Every structure is written in structure tokens, then in C-alpha cells.
């Protein structure tokens, strides 16, 4: 077990098409991971977290999109 856990910052941005872009930044602001979550998927996550009973889960599979070169790590729903 590590002595300490590095900080992470999560930034959420609502896109023009209704999708939500989540960017996970390291402790110095560097981009570690980024995913664009479709509006319907984000609604499913929100419904599960806010309206579901204890232990409710939803699984959404995302993979790296190699056609998007703007970011070193970008993911979209498979």
C-alpha cells in the first residue's frame, strides 16, 4: 500500500451536443485521462447514483479513440 496517494482533479464540461467531457488531471495540472460521455450515458450514471438503491451499478465501456489526436489520451464509448 502506498504511503500517500497523489491528488487528482476532475473537470467536467458540458459539450454543445449535450455530451459531458471529463478530464482527469494530475497534481500539477497535467492531463492523465479524458473521456467524452454521451448525454444518455451520463443520464444513466446520474440516475443510478442519485436515484438508485445502495449497491446499484451501471457499467459503460469506453476505449481510446485513435482518430482524435488533440489529446494524448481520449476515450469514447465502445
QUILINNOR-V246168 format. One record per pair of residues at least 24 apart in sequence whose C-alpha atoms are under 10 Angstrom apart, sorted by the first residue. I is the first residue (numbers start at 1). J is the second residue. D is the distance in whole Angstrom. If there is no record, write none. Layout:
# QUILINNOR-V246168
i=I j=J d=D
i=I j=J d=D
This chain:
# QUILINNOR-V246168
i=8 j=32 d=9
i=10 j=34 d=9
i=12 j=36 d=10
i=14 j=38 d=10
i=14 j=39 d=9
i=15 j=39 d=9
i=18 j=42 d=9
i=19 j=43 d=10
i=21 j=74 d=10
i=21 j=75 d=10
i=21 j=76 d=10
i=22 j=74 d=10
i=22 j=75 d=10
i=23 j=73 d=10
i=23 j=74 d=9
i=31 j=71 d=8
i=31 j=72 d=8
i=31 j=73 d=8
i=32 j=71 d=10
i=32 j=72 d=8
i=32 j=73 d=7
i=32 j=74 d=10
i=33 j=64 d=10
i=33 j=71 d=9
i=33 j=72 d=8
i=33 j=73 d=5
i=33 j=74 d=7
i=33 j=75 d=8
i=34 j=64 d=9
i=34 j=71 d=8
i=34 j=72 d=9
i=34 j=73 d=6
i=34 j=74 d=5
i=34 j=75 d=6
i=34 j=76 d=9
i=35 j=62 d=8
i=35 j=63 d=9
i=35 j=64 d=9
i=35 j=65 d=10
i=35 j=73 d=8
i=35 j=74 d=6
i=35 j=75 d=5
i=35 j=76 d=6
i=35 j=77 d=8
i=36 j=62 d=9
i=36 j=74 d=8
i=36 j=75 d=6
i=36 j=76 d=6
i=36 j=77 d=8
i=37 j=62 d=9
i=37 j=75 d=9
i=37 j=76 d=7
i=37 j=77 d=7
i=38 j=76 d=8
i=38 j=77 d=8
i=41 j=77 d=9
